[in-house]
Amino acid sequence: MNDRPDALELLRAVERFLERDVVPATQGVVQFHARVAANVVAIVARELETDDEHAEREWQALGALLGEKAAALPQGRAARRAAIEDRNARLVERIRAGEADTGAWRHAVLAHLEGVVRAKLDVARPPRQRAGGGR
């Protein structure tokens, strides 16, 4: 584990620098690229801020949809992603088999997918477009 500043603090510092110093001091294409760079840094920072929570929520929701016993989400980013991808692949198989065409399970799947998309949008949307109007 690294000391301070940590990765998130470094990203936020770069974001502030780009937004406060670079964007106002530039014009045209350079200003546009500075805005894009600031947005990319902000997206990465938001992903770091929310990744654990979003992964845990998706893991638990997928487990419930698939009727699996409660299990801890694997540790480590790569293992966690692989485990979630595995559960998603099994969900896709059931959807393709027609299990989500009608009934209560269909509604549960749709609610789960809506939640996953909302979580992704919370990471991807610029702060001015996020619910609440800011960070």
ZAFI-625086 format. One record per atom (N, C-alpha, C): x, y, z; residue in one letter. Coordinates in steps of 0.05 Angstrom, whole numbers, padded with zeros to 5 digits, always signed. Layout:
# residues N
XYZA/...
This chain:
# residues 135
+00017-00024+00000M/+00000+00000+00000M/+00018+00025+00000M/+00011+00043-00018N/+00027+00068-00020N/+00017+00088+00001N/+00035+00106+00008D/+00029+00128+00026D/+00013+00149+00011D/+00006+00170+00025R/-00008+00192+00012R/+00011+00209-00003R/+00003+00221-00025P/-00023+00219-00036P/-00027+00191-00050P/-00052+00181-00047D/-00058+00156-00059D/-00067+00161-00088D/-00073+00140-00103A/-00080+00143-00131A/-00104+00161-00135A/-00124+00159-00118L/-00148+00175-00121L/-00142+00205-00116L/-00126+00211-00096E/-00118+00238-00091E/-00102+00250-00114E/-00084+00234-00125L/-00068+00243-00148L/-00086+00249-00172L/-00105+00231-00177L/-00123+00236-00200L/-00140+00261-00196L/-00150+00265-00172R/-00166+00289-00166R/-00149+00315-00169R/-00123+00313-00161A/-00105+00336-00164A/-00101+00343-00194A/-00097+00322-00210V/-00094+00327-00239V/-00119+00338-00251V/-00142+00327-00243E/-00168+00337-00252E/-00171+00367-00246E/-00165+00375-00220R/-00167+00403-00213R/-00149+00420-00229R/-00124+00411-00233F/-00105+00426-00249F/-00115+00431-00277F/-00125+00410-00289L/-00135+00413-00317L/-00159+00432-00318L/-00178+00428-00299E/-00202+00445-00300E/-00197+00474-00292E/-00180+00479-00272R/-00176+00506-00262R/-00154+00521-00276R/-00133+00507-00285D/-00110+00522-00297D/-00108+00518-00327D/-00111+00494-00337V/-00106+00489-00366V/-00129+00498-00383V/-00153+00489-00376V/-00177+00495-00393V/-00180+00525-00396V/-00180+00541-00374P/-00184+00570-00378P/-00161+00584-00393P/-00137+00572-00393A/-00114+00585-00405A/-00110+00576-00434A/-00128+00560-00444T/-00125+00551-00472T/-00150+00557-00488T/-00148+00552-00514Q/-00170+00557-00532Q/-00172+00535-00553Q/-00194+00533-00566G/-00197+00516-00589G/-00192+00486-00583G/-00177+00474-00601V/-00172+00445-00599V/-00158+00438-00573V/-00138+00454-00565V/-00123+00448-00541V/-00142+00449-00517V/-00160+00469-00516Q/-00179+00470-00494Q/-00197+00446-00494Q/-00207+00438-00517F/-00224+00415-00519F/-00210+00390-00509F/-00185+00386-00517H/-00169+00363-00508H/-00164+00364-00478H/-00160+00387-00467A/-00157+00390-00438A/-00182+00383-00424A/-00205+00391-00434R/-00231+00383-00422R/-00235+00353-00424R/-00228+00341-00446V/-00230+00312-00449V/-00212+00298-00429V/-00188+00307-00427A/-00169+00295-00408A/-00179+00298-00379A/-00190+00321-00372A/-00201+00325-00345A/-00224+00305-00340A/-00241+00302-00361N/-00263+00283-00358N/-00254+00254-00355N/-00234+00246-00370V/-00223+00219-00368V/-00212+00215-00340V/-00197+00234-00330V/-00186+00231-00303V/-00208+00229-00282V/-00229+00245-00286A/-00252+00244-00267A/-00266+00217-00268A/-00269+00206-00292I/-00282+00180-00295I/-00266+00158-00281I/-00240+00158-00285V/-00223+00139-00271V/-00224+00142-00241V/-00225+00166-00232A/-00227+00171-00203A/-00254+00161-00192A/-00276+00167-00207R/-00302+00157-00198R/-00303+00127-00198R/-00290+00114-00217E/-00290+00085-00218E/-00275+00074-00194E/-00252+00086-00187L/-00238+00078-00163L/-00254+00081-00138L/-00269+00104-00136E/-00285+00110-00113E/-00308+00090-00109E/-00319+00080-00131T/-00344+00064-00129T/-00341+00035-00136T/-00317+00027-00146D/-00313+00000-00156D/-00320-00022-00136D/-00311-00020-00112D/-00316-00041-00091D/-00347-00043-00086D/-00359-00020-00082E/-00388-00020-00076E/-00404-00032-00100E/-00398-00023-00124H/-00413-00032-00148H/-00408-00062-00152H/-00383-00071-00149A/-00377-00099-00153A/-00392-00116-00133A/-00392-00108-00108E/-00406-00124-00087E/-00436-00125-00093E/-00448-00102-00100R/-00476-00101-00106R/-00484-00119-00129R/-00467-00118-00151E/-00473-00135-00174E/-00469-00164-00167E/-00449-00171-00152W/-00443-00199-00144W/-00467-00210-00129W/-00477-00195-00109Q/-00499-00204-00093Q/-00525-00207-00110Q/-00530-00187-00126A/-00554-00188-00143A/-00553-00211-00163A/-00530-00216-00175L/-00528-00239-00193L/-00532-00265-00178L/-00521-00267-00154G/-00524-00292-00138G/-00553-00297-00132G/-00568-00276-00125A/-00596-00279-00119A/-00612-00287-00144A/-00606-00274-00167L/-00620-00281-00192L/-00615-00310-00200L/-00590-00319-00196L/-00583-00346-00204L/-00590-00367-00183L/-00600-00358-00160G/-00608-00377-00139G/-00584-00390-00126G/-00562-00376-00124E/-00538-00388-00112E/-00537-00380-00082E/-00524-00398-00067K/-00519-00392-00039K/-00502-00368-00036K/-00506-00353-00015A/-00489-00330-00010A/-00460-00338-00009A/-00444-00323-00024A/-00415-00329-00025A/-00401-00302-00025A/-00378-00301-00013A/-00362-00277-00012A/-00351-00272-00040A/-00350-00247-00047L/-00338-00238-00072L/-00308-00243-00070L/-00296-00256-00090P/-00267-00261-00089P/-00251-00236-00085P/-00228-00238-00073Q/-00210-00216-00068Q/-00193-00211-00092Q/-00185-00186-00096G/-00168-00179-00119G/-00184-00171-00143G/-00176-00150-00156R/-00191-00139-00178R/-00195-00159-00201R/-00175-00173-00209A/-00177-00192-00231A/-00196-00215-00224A/-00192-00226-00200A/-00209-00249-00191A/-00238-00240-00188A/-00242-00216-00178R/-00269-00205-00175R/-00283-00202-00201R/-00269-00190-00221R/-00280-00186-00247R/-00287-00213-00261R/-00269-00232-00258A/-00273-00259-00270A/-00297-00272-00258A/-00301-00270-00232A/-00323-00283-00219A/-00350-00270-00227A/-00350-00243-00229I/-00374-00229-00238I/-00380-00236-00267I/-00360-00237-00284E/-00364-00244-00312E/-00375-00272-00314E/-00366-00291-00297D/-00377-00318-00298D/-00406-00318-00291D/-00414-00303-00270R/-00442-00302-00263R/-00458-00289-00285R/-00448-00268-00297N/-00462-00255-00319N/-00465-00274-00343N/-00445-00290-00348A/-00447-00309-00371A/-00470-00329-00365A/-00472-00338-00340R/-00493-00356-00333R/-00521-00343-00335R/-00522-00318-00328L/-00547-00303-00330L/-00555-00300-00360L/-00535-00294-00377V/-00540-00292-00406V/-00551-00319-00417V/-00539-00341-00408E/-00548-00367-00418E/-00578-00371-00411E/-00586-00364-00387R/-00614-00367-00379R/-00632-00348-00394R/-00623-00324-00400I/-00639-00305-00416I/-00642-00316-00444I/-00620-00326-00456R/-00621-00337-00483R/-00639-00362-00484R/-00641-00376-00462A/-00658-00400-00461A/-00687-00393-00458A/-00693-00367-00455G/-00721-00358-00454G/-00732-00356-00426G/-00716-00360-00406E/-00726-00360-00378E/-00735-00332-00369E/-00725-00311-00383A/-00733-00284-00375A/-00754-00272-00393A/-00766-00289-00409D/-00786-00278-00428D/-00812-00268-00414D/-00820-00281-00393T/-00844-00273-00378T/-00840-00279-00348T/-00858-00268-00333G/-00860-00275-00305G/-00843-00258-00286G/-00843-00266-00261A/-00830-00251-00240A/-00799-00250-00244A/-00788-00272-00254W/-00759-00272-00258W/-00751-00251-00279W/-00768-00247-00299R/-00763-00227-00319R/-00761-00200-00306R/-00779-00194-00289H/-00779-00167-00275H/-00755-00164-00257H/-00746-00186-00245A/-00722-00185-00228A/-00697-00180-00245A/-00696-00193-00268V/-00673-00189-00286V/-00673-00161-00296V/-00695-00150-00304L/-00696-00123-00314L/-00688-00103-00293L/-00698-00107-00268A/-00690-00089-00246A/-00660-00091-00241A/-00649-00115-00242H/-00620-00118-00239H/-00605-00103-00261H/-00613-00107-00286L/-00599-00094-00308L/-00601-00063-00306L/-00624-00053-00298E/-00627-00025-00294E/-00607-00015-00273E/-00605-00029-00251G/-00586-00022-00230G/-00557-00021-00239G/-00550-00041-00255V/-00522-00043-00266V/-00517-00019-00285V/-00536-00013-00302V/-00533+00009-00320V/-00531+00036-00305V/-00548+00039-00285R/-00546+00064-00268R/-00519+00067-00255R/-00508+00045-00245A/-00481+00046-00232A/-00460+00054-00253A/-00462+00043-00277K/-00443+00050-00298K/-00446+00080-00306K/-00470+00090-00307L/-00474+00118-00314L/-00464+00136-00292L/-00467+00128-00267D/-00456+00144-00245D/-00426+00148-00248D/-00413+00129-00259V/-00384+00131-00263V/-00378+00147-00288V/-00393+00143-00309A/-00386+00154-00335A/-00395+00183-00339A/-00417+00191-00327R/-00428+00218-00332R/-00410+00239-00319R/-00406+00261-00333P/-00393+00284-00321P/-00408+00294-00296P/-00395+00304-00276P/-00408+00312-00251P/-00432+00331-00255P/-00430+00349-00274R/-00452+00368-00278R/-00478+00354-00287R/-00475+00330-00298Q/-00499+00315-00307Q/-00508+00294-00287Q/-00493+00290-00266R/-00500+00270-00246R/-00523+00280-00228R/-00537+00261-00216A/-00558+00268-00198A/-00547+00286-00176A/-00561+00307-00168G/-00552+00324-00147G/-00535+00347-00157G/-00527+00347-00183G/-00514+00369-00195G/-00485+00373-00189G/-00472+00355-00175G/-00444+00359-00169G/-00431+00335-00157G/-00407+00338-00148R/-00393+00316-00136R/-00401+00310-00108R/
